Amino acid sequence: MTETADHRDSYAPSAEFAAAANAGAALYEQAAADRDAFWAEQASRLHWHQPWTQVLDWSDAPVAKWFTGGKLNVAYNCVDRHVLDGHGDQVAIHWEGEPGDSRAITYRELLAEVSRAANYFTELGLEAGDRVAIYMPMVPEAIVSMLACARLGLTHSVVFAGFSPTALRQRVDDASARLIITTDGQWRRGKSAPLKEAVDEALFANGDVPHSVEHVLVVRRTEIEVPWTDGRDLWWHETVAQASPEHEAQAFDAEHPLFILYTSGTTGKPKGILHTTGGYLTQTSYTHHNVFDHKAGQDVYWCTADIGWVTGHSYIVYGPLANRTTQVVYEGTPNSPDEHRHFQIIEKYGVSIYYIAPTLVRTFMKWGREIPAAHDLSSIRLLGSVGEPINPEAWRWYREVIGGNRTPIVDTWWQTETGAIMISPLPGVTATKPGAAMAPLPGISAKVVDEEGKPLEIAQTEAGSPDDAASSGVVGYLVLDQPWPSMLRGIWGDMERYRATYWERYAEQGWYFAGDGAKLDADGDLWVLGRVDDVMNVSGHRISTAEVESALVGHSGVAEAAVVGASDETTGQGIVAFVILTAETKDTGTELVTELKAEVSRAISPIARPREIHVVPELPKTRSGKIMRRLLRDVAEGRELGDTSTLVDPNVFEAIRATKA
């Protein structure tokens, strides 16, 4: 491949892909012509037990009501209707356990499992509106539990299985959960880590302070011994597995609460983001169908997220299953037992759609291209990116090495709060630019505005190289100026905080502020820059951490970078960078650091030149792949570390501190 081909400004879909794509350019026109009619058509892809009378009621803004009067059942849409339509023998889930065990679960089998769970939850006395906490690794019973809750109108709160007992207790108490579903333990890099033990610790954490939990339902996974409280604790295989596989789904109002998902806030208390039923399922189904170009019965789809995060809710459970997807669900880490694991799974199942975080792309880059090159990845026809902005270098590597330089990449922007994808290329339509989210999807409206809410004009400047596109153009704040079906309906138990957090900044205009900065380039295409609180103020200049990270990773020797602003007596904030080198790159010490600082000066400005650059073996990451910049800031400023319980490997800081010594 030539250097020129590798560094094109944009990558248009092939004529063959475009001709067969689910979504064409007409979708934008249709949405622009009549927004309500457009969303009504998307909702009609689902099965409604009772039709709606009004598409959108925005009279109680900022709380929306979508498809008012309509009734449906989420689990019926995700499972029953596919079996009734004659697709019961289609595999719904190819489940791959970390130790190498696997299961193929058909839609008929999934329906039986969900029905058993629903029957047993009913036997426990749970009723529509009750809350259930799910604290589980990526095992099939976790997905079954979510669907069984949805089937009964129980509001689930999935708590990531890597969270501490304290974090679990906080979430259980806030939602007043009556039931916790967990496993005895979970596999982590070949070892069994206890999980039920963490539940007990959570429930006894505050001494005699009462909690709402009546039962703990335990799935046997790793066969380790677990603490047991008779009368409260129940084994899944002795209860759910023995229940009847027959259950009739009842319809619930379109605005019935489906789930609460806690996301960290600027204060210590996490925010319980509330999502409801009809609008959420409409938009997750619509986006999964069009953004991933999913063909039911043909594609094998793999989203590598965890169900503890919103990506797992929307693009493992609800969106894909509503669209009759055959998907891969993997329990373990990408390097267990070695770095070939993901690529072996792609080969084994013939994965055609692969949706991962930029962090994982950069991890693959660090491991070296010879690992994916050892595998046949020709089944892949579409790649996706989620979780944070992807830098152009990683985008190109992803397309070339994983996608064989032929697959479209959909770089998706959305949040726990938005519920579903909001900004993304359409793979059969968009000529994508490496690193750009491009444009809002049909039916979605977003603006880039200044402090006062004035929409920014497109920069009328000469475009430089495509790698400069992310750092040229006009910079502002990303707002959503029209309600959307999968939007959050509030913060559980705290509507005042909901209004203050998301609507106060642009209250006059009635806009939702996403908390992210964005740029419009000379073509009017949108580049998400990441959280506004990830913007550093250096001598009065606002510099995005994402920009500096992108410039560093643009250097051929850098696989991954994390940048923070640390207090500086002279400039207000100084830029401190932590970088991981590629497998082929030698650390030449001061010489390399000088080279990297010069690269940032060249790519952005001398103002953005880092004060310090530390070469480190690893970066602190959560299990979802997010880099914990807050903790890096603690290191950069010499403070005691904050809570490290959500990290994959808290010991990473010893190695990082050694580089600063």
C-alpha positions as CSV (number, residue, x, y, z in Angstrom):
1,M,0.0,0.0,0.0
2,T,1.3,3.5,-0.9
3,E,1.8,6.2,1.7
4,T,-0.6,8.4,-0.3
5,A,-3.4,5.9,-0.3
6,D,-2.9,5.4,3.5
7,H,-3.3,9.1,4.2
8,R,-6.3,10.0,2.1
9,D,-8.4,12.9,3.3
10,S,-11.5,10.8,3.3
11,Y,-12.7,7.3,2.7
12,A,-15.8,6.8,0.6
13,P,-17.7,3.5,0.8
14,S,-17.2,1.1,-2.1
15,A,-19.9,1.1,-4.8
16,E,-20.7,-2.5,-3.8
17,F,-21.2,-1.6,-0.1
18,A,-23.3,1.5,-0.9
19,A,-25.5,-0.5,-3.2
20,A,-26.4,-3.0,-0.6
21,A,-26.5,-0.6,2.4
22,N,-29.5,-0.5,4.7
23,A,-29.4,3.4,4.8
24,G,-29.1,5.7,1.8
25,A,-28.9,9.5,1.6
26,A,-32.7,9.6,1.3
27,L,-32.9,8.9,5.1
28,Y,-31.6,12.4,5.8
29,E,-34.2,14.0,3.5
30,Q,-37.0,12.0,5.1
31,A,-36.0,13.0,8.6
32,A,-35.6,16.6,7.7
33,A,-39.0,16.8,5.9
34,D,-41.1,15.5,8.9
35,R,-39.2,14.6,12.1
36,D,-42.2,13.1,13.9
37,A,-43.3,11.0,10.9
38,F,-39.7,9.8,10.6
39,W,-39.5,8.6,14.2
40,A,-43.0,7.1,13.9
41,E,-41.7,5.0,11.0
42,Q,-38.7,3.9,13.0
43,A,-41.0,2.9,15.9
44,S,-43.1,0.8,13.5
45,R,-40.2,-1.5,13.1
46,L,-41.1,-2.8,16.6
47,H,-44.1,-4.8,17.7
48,W,-46.6,-2.6,19.6
49,H,-49.3,-4.3,21.7
50,Q,-51.2,-1.0,21.6
51,P,-50.5,1.9,19.1
52,W,-49.4,5.3,20.3
53,T,-51.6,8.4,19.9
54,Q,-48.8,11.0,19.9
55,V,-45.2,10.7,18.7
56,L,-43.7,13.3,21.0
57,D,-45.0,15.2,24.0
58,W,-42.4,17.9,24.9
59,S,-44.8,20.0,27.0
60,D,-43.0,19.0,30.3
61,A,-39.5,19.8,29.0
62,P,-36.9,18.8,29.7
63,V,-38.7,15.5,30.4
64,A,-39.9,14.0,27.1
65,K,-42.7,11.6,26.5
66,W,-42.3,9.6,23.3
67,F,-45.0,7.4,21.7
68,T,-47.6,8.4,24.3
69,G,-50.4,6.0,24.8
70,G,-48.4,3.2,23.1
71,K,-47.8,-0.1,24.9
72,L,-45.1,-2.7,24.2
73,N,-42.9,-5.3,25.8
74,V,-39.2,-5.0,25.3
75,A,-38.4,-8.7,25.8
76,Y,-41.2,-9.7,23.4
77,N,-39.6,-7.5,20.8
78,C,-36.1,-8.9,21.5
79,V,-37.0,-12.6,21.6
80,D,-40.7,-13.8,21.3
81,R,-41.5,-12.2,18.0
82,H,-38.5,-13.7,16.3
83,V,-39.5,-17.2,17.4
84,L,-43.1,-16.6,16.4
85,D,-41.8,-15.5,13.0
86,G,-40.1,-18.8,12.5
87,H,-36.5,-17.9,13.5
88,G,-36.4,-19.9,16.7
89,D,-33.4,-22.0,15.4
90,Q,-31.3,-19.0,14.6
91,V,-28.4,-18.5,17.1
92,A,-28.9,-15.4,19.1
93,I,-25.7,-15.6,21.2
94,H,-22.4,-17.3,20.5
95,W,-21.1,-17.2,24.0
96,E,-17.3,-17.6,24.5
97,G,-16.1,-18.1,28.1
98,E,-12.6,-16.9,29.1
99,P,-11.4,-20.5,30.0
100,G,-12.4,-21.7,26.5
101,D,-15.9,-23.1,27.2
102,S,-18.6,-21.9,24.8
103,R,-22.4,-22.1,24.2
104,A,-24.6,-21.4,21.2
105,I,-28.0,-20.1,22.4
106,T,-30.8,-20.0,19.8
107,Y,-33.7,-17.5,20.0
108,R,-36.0,-20.4,21.1
109,E,-33.6,-21.4,23.9
110,L,-33.2,-17.7,24.9
111,L,-37.0,-17.4,25.1
112,A,-37.2,-20.4,27.4
113,E,-34.4,-19.1,29.6
114,V,-36.0,-15.6,29.9
115,S,-39.4,-17.2,30.6
116,R,-38.0,-19.3,33.4
117,A,-36.3,-16.3,35.0
118,A,-39.5,-14.2,34.7
119,N,-41.5,-17.0,36.3
120,Y,-39.1,-17.3,39.2
121,F,-38.8,-13.5,39.7
122,T,-42.6,-13.4,40.0
123,E,-42.5,-16.3,42.5
124,L,-40.2,-14.1,44.6
125,G,-43.0,-11.5,44.7
126,L,-41.3,-8.9,42.5
127,E,-43.8,-6.6,40.7
128,A,-43.6,-4.1,37.8
129,G,-41.7,-1.0,39.0
130,D,-39.5,-2.9,41.5
131,R,-35.8,-2.5,41.0
132,V,-33.3,-5.3,40.6
133,A,-29.5,-5.0,40.8
134,I,-27.4,-7.1,38.4
135,Y,-23.8,-7.5,39.4
136,M,-22.4,-10.0,37.0
137,P,-19.6,-10.7,34.5
138,M,-20.3,-11.4,30.8
139,V,-22.2,-14.7,31.2
140,P,-25.4,-15.5,29.3
141,E,-27.4,-15.4,32.6
142,A,-26.6,-11.6,32.8
143,I,-28.4,-11.0,29.5
144,V,-31.2,-13.4,30.5
145,S,-31.7,-11.5,33.8
146,M,-31.9,-8.1,32.0
147,L,-34.5,-9.4,29.5
148,A,-36.5,-11.1,32.3
149,C,-36.6,-7.8,34.2
150,A,-37.8,-6.0,31.0
151,R,-40.4,-8.7,30.4
152,L,-41.9,-8.1,33.9
153,G,-41.6,-4.3,33.9
154,L,-38.9,-4.6,36.6
155,T,-36.4,-1.7,36.4
156,H,-32.9,-3.2,36.3
157,S,-29.7,-1.5,37.6
158,V,-26.7,-3.2,36.1
159,V,-23.6,-2.6,38.2
160,F,-20.3,-3.3,36.5
161,A,-18.7,-6.5,38.1
162,G,-15.4,-4.7,38.5
163,F,-16.9,-2.1,40.9
164,S,-16.1,-2.3,44.6
165,P,-18.5,-3.5,47.3
166,T,-18.9,0.2,48.4
167,A,-19.9,1.3,44.9
168,L,-22.4,-1.6,44.7
169,R,-24.0,-0.7,48.0
170,Q,-24.3,2.9,47.0
171,R,-26.2,1.9,43.9
172,V,-28.3,-0.7,45.6
173,D,-29.3,1.9,48.3
174,D,-30.1,4.7,45.8
175,A,-32.4,2.5,43.7
176,S,-33.8,0.5,46.7
177,A,-33.2,-2.8,44.9
178,R,-35.2,-5.8,46.2
179,L,-33.0,-8.4,44.5
180,I,-29.4,-8.7,43.6
181,I,-28.3,-11.2,40.9
182,T,-24.7,-12.2,40.9
183,T,-22.2,-15.1,40.3
184,D,-20.1,-17.0,42.7
185,G,-17.0,-15.6,41.0
186,Q,-15.6,-14.3,37.7
187,W,-12.7,-15.4,35.5
188,R,-10.0,-12.8,35.2
189,R,-6.9,-13.7,33.2
190,G,-7.2,-17.4,34.1
191,K,-7.9,-16.8,37.8
192,S,-11.2,-17.0,39.6
193,A,-12.0,-13.7,41.5
194,P,-14.8,-13.8,44.1
195,L,-18.0,-11.8,43.3
196,K,-20.7,-13.1,45.7
197,E,-18.2,-12.3,48.5
198,A,-18.3,-8.7,47.3
199,V,-22.1,-8.7,47.5
200,D,-22.0,-9.8,51.1
201,E,-19.4,-7.2,51.9
202,A,-21.6,-4.6,50.3
203,L,-24.7,-5.6,52.2
204,F,-22.9,-5.8,55.6
205,A,-20.8,-2.7,54.8
206,N,-22.7,-0.2,57.0
207,G,-23.1,-2.4,60.0
208,D,-26.7,-2.4,61.1
209,V,-27.9,0.1,58.6
210,P,-30.8,-1.7,56.9
211,H,-31.0,-2.1,53.1
212,S,-33.7,-3.0,50.7
213,V,-32.4,-6.3,49.4
214,E,-34.6,-9.4,50.2
215,H,-32.7,-12.0,48.1
216,V,-29.4,-12.6,46.4
217,L,-29.7,-14.9,43.4
218,V,-26.3,-16.6,42.6
219,V,-25.2,-18.2,39.3
220,R,-22.6,-20.9,39.6
221,R,-19.7,-19.9,37.3
222,T,-16.2,-20.6,38.8
223,E,-17.2,-23.2,41.4
224,I,-15.4,-21.3,44.2
225,E,-16.8,-21.5,47.7
226,V,-19.1,-18.6,48.7
227,P,-20.4,-17.2,51.9
228,W,-24.1,-18.1,52.3
229,T,-27.1,-16.6,54.2
230,D,-29.9,-19.1,54.4
231,G,-33.3,-17.7,53.4
232,R,-31.8,-14.8,51.6
233,D,-29.4,-16.4,49.2
234,L,-30.6,-18.6,46.3
235,W,-28.8,-20.7,43.7
236,W,-29.9,-20.0,40.1
237,H,-29.5,-23.7,39.1
238,E,-31.9,-24.7,42.0
239,T,-34.5,-22.1,41.3
240,V,-34.6,-20.4,37.9
241,A,-33.4,-23.4,36.0
242,Q,-36.3,-25.4,37.5
243,A,-39.0,-22.9,36.7
244,S,-41.5,-23.2,33.8
245,P,-40.2,-22.3,30.3
246,E,-43.6,-20.9,29.4
247,H,-44.5,-17.2,30.1
248,E,-46.8,-14.7,28.5
249,A,-45.3,-11.2,28.1
250,Q,-47.5,-8.3,29.2
251,A,-47.4,-4.9,27.6
252,F,-46.1,-1.8,29.4
253,D,-46.5,1.9,28.7
254,A,-44.0,3.4,26.4
255,E,-42.7,5.5,29.2
256,H,-42.4,2.7,31.8
257,P,-38.9,2.8,33.4
258,L,-36.7,0.2,31.7
259,F,-33.4,0.7,33.5
260,I,-31.3,2.9,35.8
261,L,-27.6,3.1,34.9
262,Y,-25.2,4.9,37.2
263,T,-22.6,7.1,35.8
264,S,-19.9,9.0,37.7
265,G,-20.6,12.7,38.4
266,T,-18.4,15.6,39.3
267,T,-19.5,15.2,42.9
268,G,-18.8,11.9,44.7
269,K,-22.3,10.6,44.3
270,P,-23.0,8.7,41.0
271,K,-26.0,9.8,38.9
272,G,-28.7,7.2,38.3
273,I,-29.5,7.8,34.6
274,L,-33.1,6.7,33.9
275,H,-34.2,5.3,30.6
276,T,-37.7,4.2,29.6
277,T,-39.1,1.8,27.1
278,G,-40.6,2.7,23.7
279,G,-38.4,5.6,22.6
280,Y,-35.2,3.8,23.9
281,L,-36.0,0.6,22.0
282,T,-37.0,2.5,18.9
283,Q,-33.7,4.4,18.7
284,T,-31.4,1.5,19.7
285,S,-33.0,-0.7,17.1
286,Y,-32.9,2.1,14.4
287,T,-29.3,3.0,15.0
288,H,-28.1,-0.6,15.2
289,H,-29.8,-1.4,11.8
290,N,-28.5,1.7,10.0
291,V,-25.2,2.5,11.6
292,F,-23.9,-1.1,11.6
293,D,-25.8,-2.0,8.4
294,H,-26.9,-5.2,10.1
295,K,-28.4,-7.9,7.9
296,A,-30.5,-10.3,10.0
297,G,-29.6,-13.9,9.5
298,Q,-26.4,-13.1,7.6
299,D,-24.1,-11.0,9.8
300,V,-22.2,-12.1,12.9
301,Y,-21.9,-9.1,15.1
302,W,-19.5,-8.5,18.0
303,C,-19.7,-5.6,20.4
304,T,-16.9,-6.1,22.9
305,A,-18.3,-3.8,25.6
306,D,-19.4,-5.0,29.1
307,I,-23.1,-5.0,30.1
308,G,-22.1,-2.8,33.0
309,W,-21.8,0.1,30.6
310,V,-24.5,1.7,28.4
311,T,-22.8,0.3,25.2
312,G,-23.5,-3.2,26.6
313,H,-27.2,-2.3,27.3
314,S,-27.8,-0.7,23.9
315,Y,-25.6,-2.6,21.5
316,I,-25.3,-6.1,23.1
317,V,-28.7,-6.6,24.6
318,Y,-31.5,-4.4,23.3
319,G,-30.7,-3.0,19.9
320,P,-29.1,-6.2,18.4
321,L,-31.7,-8.6,19.8
322,A,-34.6,-6.4,18.7
323,N,-33.0,-6.7,15.2
324,R,-32.7,-10.5,15.3
325,T,-28.9,-10.4,15.5
326,T,-26.6,-13.4,15.8
327,Q,-23.8,-12.0,18.0
328,V,-20.7,-13.0,19.9
329,V,-20.5,-12.4,23.6
330,Y,-17.1,-12.9,25.2
331,E,-16.5,-13.2,28.9
332,G,-12.8,-12.4,29.2
333,T,-10.0,-10.0,28.4
334,P,-8.4,-9.4,25.0
335,N,-5.1,-11.0,26.1
336,S,-6.3,-14.1,27.9
337,P,-4.6,-16.5,27.5
338,D,-2.6,-14.4,25.0
339,E,-2.9,-11.4,22.5
340,H,-4.4,-13.6,19.8
341,R,-7.7,-14.2,21.6
342,H,-9.9,-11.6,19.9
343,F,-8.6,-12.5,16.4
344,Q,-9.2,-16.2,17.1
345,I,-12.8,-15.5,18.1
346,I,-13.3,-13.4,14.9
347,E,-12.0,-16.4,12.9
348,K,-14.0,-19.0,14.8
349,Y,-17.4,-17.3,14.4
350,G,-16.8,-15.4,11.1
351,V,-17.4,-12.0,12.8
352,S,-18.6,-9.5,10.1
353,I,-19.3,-6.4,12.3
354,Y,-16.8,-5.5,15.0
355,Y,-17.5,-2.7,17.5
356,I,-14.7,-1.7,19.9
357,A,-13.2,1.2,21.9
358,P,-10.3,3.3,20.5
359,T,-8.3,2.3,23.6
360,L,-8.4,-1.3,22.4
361,V,-7.3,-0.3,18.9
362,R,-4.3,1.5,20.4
363,T,-3.6,-1.6,22.6
364,F,-3.6,-3.7,19.4
365,M,-1.2,-1.2,17.8
366,K,1.1,-1.5,20.8
367,W,1.1,-5.3,20.5
368,G,2.1,-5.0,16.8
369,R,0.4,-5.8,13.5
370,E,1.9,-9.2,13.2
371,I,-0.7,-10.6,15.7
372,P,-3.8,-9.7,13.6
373,A,-1.8,-10.5,10.5
374,A,-1.5,-14.2,11.7
375,H,-5.3,-14.6,11.4
376,D,-7.9,-14.6,8.6
377,L,-10.0,-11.5,9.3
378,S,-11.6,-11.4,5.8
379,S,-15.1,-12.0,7.3
380,I,-15.1,-8.4,8.7
381,R,-17.1,-6.0,6.5
382,L,-17.6,-3.1,9.0
383,L,-15.7,-1.7,11.9
384,G,-17.1,0.5,14.7
385,S,-15.5,2.7,17.4
386,V,-17.1,3.9,20.7
387,G,-16.3,5.4,24.0
388,E,-14.0,8.4,23.2
389,P,-12.8,10.3,20.2
390,I,-10.5,8.1,18.0
391,N,-7.2,9.7,16.8
392,P,-6.6,9.7,13.0
393,E,-3.5,7.4,13.3
394,A,-5.4,4.8,15.3
395,W,-8.4,5.1,12.8
396,R,-6.1,4.4,9.8
397,W,-4.4,1.5,11.6
398,Y,-7.8,0.0,12.5
399,R,-9.0,0.2,8.9
400,E,-5.8,-1.0,7.3
401,V,-4.7,-3.8,9.7
402,I,-8.1,-5.1,11.0
403,G,-10.3,-4.0,8.1
404,G,-7.9,-5.0,5.3
405,N,-8.1,-1.4,4.0
406,R,-11.6,-2.0,2.6
407,T,-14.1,-1.7,5.5
408,P,-16.1,1.4,6.4
409,I,-15.5,2.6,10.0
410,V,-18.4,4.1,11.9
411,D,-17.0,6.3,14.7
412,T,-20.0,6.7,17.0
413,W,-20.6,9.6,19.5
414,W,-23.2,9.1,22.2
415,Q,-23.4,8.9,26.0
416,T,-25.0,7.0,28.8
417,E,-27.5,9.9,28.9
418,T,-28.4,9.8,25.2
419,G,-29.1,6.1,25.3
420,A,-28.2,5.4,21.7
421,I,-25.8,6.6,19.0
422,M,-26.4,10.3,18.0
423,I,-23.5,11.3,15.7
424,S,-21.9,8.9,13.3
425,P,-21.2,8.3,9.6
426,L,-23.7,6.2,7.7
427,P,-21.5,3.5,6.3
428,G,-23.1,3.3,2.8
429,V,-23.3,7.1,2.4
430,T,-20.6,9.0,4.2
431,A,-17.1,9.6,2.9
432,T,-15.5,9.4,6.4
433,K,-12.5,11.4,7.7
434,P,-10.1,9.6,10.0
435,G,-11.0,10.7,13.6
436,A,-14.2,12.6,12.7
437,A,-17.7,11.6,14.0
438,M,-18.9,13.5,10.9
439,A,-22.6,14.5,11.3
440,P,-25.7,13.8,13.4
441,L,-27.8,10.8,12.3
442,P,-31.1,11.3,10.4
443,G,-33.6,12.4,13.0
444,I,-31.0,13.8,15.4
445,S,-30.2,17.5,15.7
446,A,-26.9,18.8,17.2
447,K,-25.1,22.2,17.1
448,V,-21.6,23.5,18.0
449,V,-22.1,26.7,19.9
450,D,-20.1,29.3,21.9
451,E,-20.5,30.2,25.6
452,E,-23.5,32.3,24.9
453,G,-25.2,29.7,22.7
454,K,-24.5,31.3,19.4
455,P,-24.1,28.6,16.7
456,L,-20.5,28.7,15.3
457,E,-19.9,29.4,11.6
458,I,-18.0,26.9,9.5
459,A,-14.3,27.9,9.3
460,Q,-13.6,29.3,5.8
461,T,-10.0,28.2,5.9
462,E,-7.8,26.1,3.6
463,A,-7.8,22.5,4.8
464,G,-4.4,21.2,5.7
465,S,-3.4,17.6,5.8
466,P,-6.2,15.3,7.0
467,D,-4.3,14.8,10.3
468,D,-4.5,18.6,10.8
469,A,-8.3,18.6,10.3
470,A,-8.9,17.6,13.9
471,S,-7.0,20.7,15.1
472,S,-8.3,23.2,12.6
473,G,-11.7,24.8,12.4
474,V,-13.9,26.4,14.9
475,V,-14.2,25.1,18.5
476,G,-17.2,25.2,20.7
477,Y,-19.6,23.3,22.9
478,L,-21.7,20.3,21.6
479,V,-25.4,20.7,22.3
480,L,-28.5,18.8,21.3
481,D,-31.2,21.2,20.4
482,Q,-34.1,18.8,19.7
483,P,-35.4,15.9,21.9
484,W,-34.6,12.4,20.7
485,P,-36.4,9.1,21.5
486,S,-33.7,7.4,23.6
487,M,-33.0,10.4,25.8
488,L,-32.7,10.0,29.5
489,R,-35.9,10.9,31.4
490,G,-34.1,12.2,34.5
491,I,-31.7,11.3,37.3
492,W,-33.3,8.7,39.6
493,G,-34.7,10.4,42.7
494,D,-33.1,13.8,41.8
495,M,-34.9,15.8,39.1
496,E,-33.3,19.0,40.3
497,R,-29.8,17.6,39.7
498,Y,-31.0,16.4,36.2
499,R,-32.0,20.0,35.2
500,A,-28.9,21.5,36.7
501,T,-26.5,19.1,35.2
502,Y,-27.8,18.9,31.6
503,W,-30.1,21.8,31.0
504,E,-29.0,24.8,33.1
505,R,-26.1,26.0,30.9
506,Y,-28.4,26.7,27.9
507,A,-31.7,26.9,29.8
508,E,-32.7,30.0,27.8
509,Q,-32.5,28.0,24.5
510,G,-33.8,24.8,26.0
511,W,-30.8,22.8,24.9
512,Y,-29.2,19.7,26.3
513,F,-25.5,20.3,27.0
514,A,-23.5,17.2,26.4
515,G,-20.4,18.2,28.4
516,D,-18.2,17.7,25.3
517,G,-16.3,20.1,23.2
518,A,-16.5,19.8,19.4
519,K,-15.0,21.4,16.3
520,L,-16.5,22.1,12.8
521,D,-13.9,21.8,10.1
522,A,-13.9,23.7,6.8
523,D,-16.4,21.3,5.3
524,G,-18.8,21.5,8.3
525,D,-17.9,18.1,9.5
526,L,-18.0,17.5,13.2
527,W,-15.0,16.4,15.4
528,V,-15.8,15.5,19.0
529,L,-12.9,16.7,21.3
530,G,-14.0,14.9,24.5
531,R,-15.1,16.3,27.8
532,V,-14.9,20.0,28.3
533,D,-13.4,19.3,31.7
534,D,-10.6,17.6,29.7
535,V,-9.6,21.0,28.3
536,M,-6.4,22.5,29.8
537,N,-5.9,26.2,30.2
538,V,-2.2,27.0,29.4
539,S,-1.4,30.7,29.6
540,G,-4.9,31.5,28.7
541,H,-5.1,29.2,25.8
542,R,-7.7,26.4,25.9
543,I,-6.1,23.1,24.7
544,S,-7.9,19.9,24.5
545,T,-6.2,16.8,26.0
546,A,-7.6,14.8,23.0
547,E,-5.7,17.1,20.6
548,V,-2.4,16.7,22.3
549,E,-2.9,12.9,22.6
550,S,-3.7,12.7,18.9
551,A,-0.5,14.6,18.1
552,L,1.6,12.3,20.3
553,V,0.1,9.1,18.8
554,G,0.7,10.7,15.4
555,H,4.4,9.9,16.1
556,S,5.3,6.5,14.7
557,G,6.8,5.4,17.9
558,V,3.8,6.0,20.2
559,A,1.1,3.4,20.6
560,E,-1.0,5.3,23.2
561,A,-1.0,8.5,25.1
562,A,-2.8,10.1,28.0
563,V,-2.5,13.8,28.7
564,V,-3.5,15.8,31.8
565,G,-3.2,19.4,32.9
566,A,-1.2,19.8,36.1
567,S,-1.0,22.9,38.2
568,D,1.8,25.3,37.1
569,E,2.8,28.5,38.9
570,T,3.7,30.2,35.6
571,T,1.2,29.1,33.1
572,G,-1.8,28.1,35.2
573,Q,-1.6,24.6,33.9
574,G,1.2,22.6,32.5
575,I,0.7,19.7,30.0
576,V,1.9,16.4,31.4
577,A,1.9,13.4,29.0
578,F,2.2,9.7,29.7
579,V,3.0,7.6,26.6
580,I,3.3,3.9,25.7
581,L,5.7,3.0,22.9
582,T,5.0,0.6,20.1
583,A,6.6,-2.8,20.4
584,E,9.2,-1.8,17.7
585,T,10.3,1.5,19.3
586,K,13.3,1.9,21.5
587,D,13.2,4.3,24.4
588,T,16.1,6.7,23.8
589,G,15.3,8.7,26.9
590,T,15.7,12.5,26.6
591,E,16.2,12.3,22.8
592,L,12.8,10.6,22.3
593,V,11.1,13.0,24.7
594,T,12.5,16.0,22.8
595,E,11.3,14.5,19.6
596,L,7.8,14.0,20.9
597,K,7.6,17.6,22.3
598,A,8.6,18.9,18.9
599,E,5.9,16.8,17.3
600,V,3.2,18.3,19.5
601,S,4.6,21.8,18.8
602,R,4.5,21.1,15.0
603,A,1.0,19.5,15.0
604,I,-0.8,22.0,17.2
605,S,1.3,24.9,18.4
606,P,4.4,25.6,20.6
607,I,1.8,26.6,23.3
608,A,0.7,22.9,23.4
609,R,4.3,21.6,24.0
610,P,4.1,19.3,27.0
611,R,5.9,20.3,30.1
612,E,6.7,16.7,30.9
613,I,6.5,13.4,28.9
614,H,6.8,10.1,30.7
615,V,7.3,6.8,28.9
616,V,5.3,4.2,30.8
617,P,4.6,0.5,30.4
618,E,0.8,0.8,30.9
619,L,-2.0,3.4,31.5
620,P,-4.6,3.2,34.3
621,K,-7.8,1.9,32.6
622,T,-11.2,0.8,33.7
623,R,-12.6,-2.5,32.5
624,S,-14.5,-0.6,29.9
625,G,-11.3,0.8,28.4
626,K,-11.5,4.4,29.7
627,I,-8.2,6.0,30.8
628,M,-8.6,7.4,34.3
629,R,-7.0,10.8,33.7
630,R,-8.2,12.0,37.1
631,L,-5.8,9.5,38.7
632,L,-3.0,10.5,36.3
633,R,-3.6,14.1,37.4
634,D,-3.1,13.0,41.0
635,V,0.3,11.4,40.0
636,A,1.3,14.5,38.0
637,E,0.6,16.8,40.9
638,G,2.1,14.4,43.5
639,R,-1.1,13.8,45.4
640,E,-2.4,10.7,47.1
641,L,-4.4,8.6,44.6
642,G,-8.2,8.8,44.6
643,D,-10.4,5.7,44.4
644,T,-8.7,3.0,42.2
645,S,-11.4,0.3,42.6
646,T,-12.6,0.6,39.1
647,L,-9.2,-0.1,37.5
648,V,-8.3,-3.3,35.8
649,D,-4.9,-3.2,37.5
650,P,-4.4,-0.7,40.4
651,N,-0.7,-1.7,40.5
652,V,0.0,0.1,37.2
653,F,0.7,3.2,39.3
654,E,3.9,1.7,40.8
655,A,5.3,1.5,37.3
656,I,4.1,5.0,36.4
657,R,5.6,6.5,39.6
658,A,8.9,4.8,38.8
659,T,9.1,6.8,35.6
660,K,8.7,10.1,37.5
661,A,11.3,9.2,40.1
